[in-house]
Structure formats: structure tokens, C-alpha cells
Amino acid sequence: MEYYLNRAGNSGVSGYELGADSIRVQFRDNSIYLYNYQITGMANVEKMKRLAVSGQGLNSFINSYVKKSYAAKLR
């Protein structure tokens, strides 16, 4: 799991892991969610990957656009 930079300082995201067609996101409560092309959509997953690497906007994007469209809650 990569550390999320949290450039804005107020994110609920603490880490992420990129896959070929997915992203795993760890939140501050230690929950981990899997988002993939099949459930979340390719455009959303690719946007989430870019936001994760940049360290800004991932939590807001999830809350605004992705919401509960995750493939699995892993923890």
C-alpha cells in the first residue's frame, strides 16, 4: 500500500494500491475498498489513479462521483 500524500490536509484517504484495472483505497478508519473497471467504471478508476498519485482530491472524488460503486470491501 502506498502512502497517500494528502496535500490538502483533510482527506479521509490514507493509502492506495494501483492495479492494472483497479485501485484499492485505504481510509483513515483502516477500511480498504476495491474499485475496478467492471463495477466502478474505467473512466472513474483511471481518474482515481491519477488523483491518488497526485495526492489530492481522491476522497472528494469518491464522495462526489463514485459513492458506493465499489467492487468489494476488503477490510
Secondary structure, DSSP 4 states (H G I P E B T S, - for coil): -EEP--TTS--SEEEEEE-SSEEEEEETTS-EEEEEHHHH-HHHHHHHHHHHHHTSSHHHHIIIIITT--SEE--
